[in-house]
Amino acid sequence: FACVRASAADLPKLPPETMGLIDQARALPPEFSADTLLTLAASRLITERPWKLRLIEEAFSTAAQAQVPYAFFCHGEVDIIQCQENRGLNDALGLQTRAIEAMLELDSQKALGMFQQLAPPRISSVTCQDVVTPNVSDYYETAAKVFERGFTPKQREKEEDLHLLETVI
């Protein structure tokens, strides 16, 4: 999947206030930057399709650098305060799958390419004694959406959709 990004000069002009918000979002730590870029792309402030595409692609790339790789469930004897604090963090997988789902609405082929860049979750074994369990359901839920909406009839004829499922499973 090759991202072909329009240069800033090729994008439609945005009001200075909106550009200021985008610049501020880019200056945030990755988990907050990606979340804010996705929120802006979905907002009434960004109406031009090229900008939506750009912000979603940028959010996907930025999200990969988030400190927390996956969301998680807390259970058992755990410091509930620490657990609640960590649960509020945006995880890389959750942000990247949000970007893919946003892209599905605009360009299903780009969304497919983004999903194919996403490495399947690698979870070490979890025991009953662990107080935190990774939650990677976003990956599988997004895989189902991409399987459903991300392929052209020609790609389905070549069974590329089935190959995606094999990779996911």
N, C-alpha and C positions, 0 to 999 in steps of 0.2 A: 504494500500500500504506500503510494507516494503522495504526500500532501503537496498539492500545488496551491500555494498561497498567493493571493494577490498582494502586490506591494501596497504600502500605505497610500501611495499616489494613485493607485488604481481603484481604491475604495471610494464610495460616495462620501462627500463631506458630512460630518456630523456637527451639531452645535458644540461650541467650546465647553459648555457645562458637561455634556455627555462624554466628550473626549477626556475631560478632567476626571470623571468617574472611572473610565477605563484605565487611565494612567494610574490612578490611586489603587485600583484593584490589582494591577500588575505589580505594584510595589509591596503588596502584602505577602506574608508567608504562603507557601504553595497551597495548603489546604483552604485558606481563606480566599486566596486569589482565585483559585479554580471555582469555588462556590460562588463568589461574587460575579465572575465572568459569565457563568451559566445563568445566574439570576438576571444579569443585564441582557443577555441574549434573548431571554424569554420575556423581557419587559416591553412596555410600550415605548420606551426610549429608543430602542433599536428596531427599526421597521425594515431596513434594507437587508435583503437576503445575503449579499456578500459579507456584510458585517456580522450577521448571525453565524454564518459558517465559520468565519475567522475566529470569533470569540469562542465558539464551541470547540474548534480544533485546538485553540490555545489552552482552554480549560482542560482538555483531555491530556495534553502534554504536561501541563503544570501539575495536574493531579498526581501524576506518577511520582512526584517528588514529595508527596505528603509523608509525614513522619509515621503515621499509623497505617499499616498496609490493609487491614481488614477491620470491619466492625466486629464486635464480640458480644457474647452473652456472659453475664456474671451470675454465678450460682454458688451455693455452698457457703462456707464460712469465709467471707470476703470483707475487706474494708469497704463498706458501702459508699462512703464519701469518695474515696479514690475511684471506685468503679463508676459512680455517677459522673465525676469530673471527666474521666476518660471517654465515657459514652457520648459526651457532647462533641467530641472531636470529629472532624470530617476525615474519613478514611480514604486512602487512595482508590481502592476498588469501588467504593460507593460513588465517588466523584467521577471516576472514569466511566462507569456504567451509566450515570446520569447524562454524561456528555454523549455517549453512544445513543441513548434513547432520544435525546434532543435532536441529534443528527438524523435519526430515522425519520423524523417528521419533515426534514428538509431535503435529504439526499441519502437514500437507502444504500447506495453503493459506497458512499464515503463511510456510512455507519458500519457496513460490513467490513470494510478495510480497517477501521478503528478497532472493531471487535477482534479481528484476526491479529492485531498487534498485541492485544491483551494476553498476557501469559495466564494459562489456567492456574487457579490457586493451588499452592503447594502447602498443605497443612501437615505439620508433624502430628504424630499420634497423640490423642487426647485421652486422658484417663478420668475416672470418676473422682480422683483426688484433685484434679485441676479446677481452679476457681473461675477460670476464664476460658471460654470456648469461642474460637473464631466463627464468625457468621459470614459465609461466602455466598449466601443465597442470591445476592445481587447479580453475581456472575451467571448463575444458571437461569435466573429470570430474564436477564438481558439476552442470553443465548437463545431462549425460546422466542423472544420478540424479533431478534435478527433472523432466525430461521424462518419465521412466519412472514416477515416483510422485507428482508434484505436481499433477496435474490430475484434476478430477472428470469423470465420463462426459459431463456436459453441456458442460463446457469443451472436451473432446475433440471433441464433436459440432460445436462452433463453430470447430474447428480452432485454438484458442488455443495448443495444444501445438506445432503446426507454426509458428505465428507466433513462438513463443519460439525455435525452432531457427533460423528466418530471422534473428532478431536476433543470436543467438550466432554464426552463421556469417558 
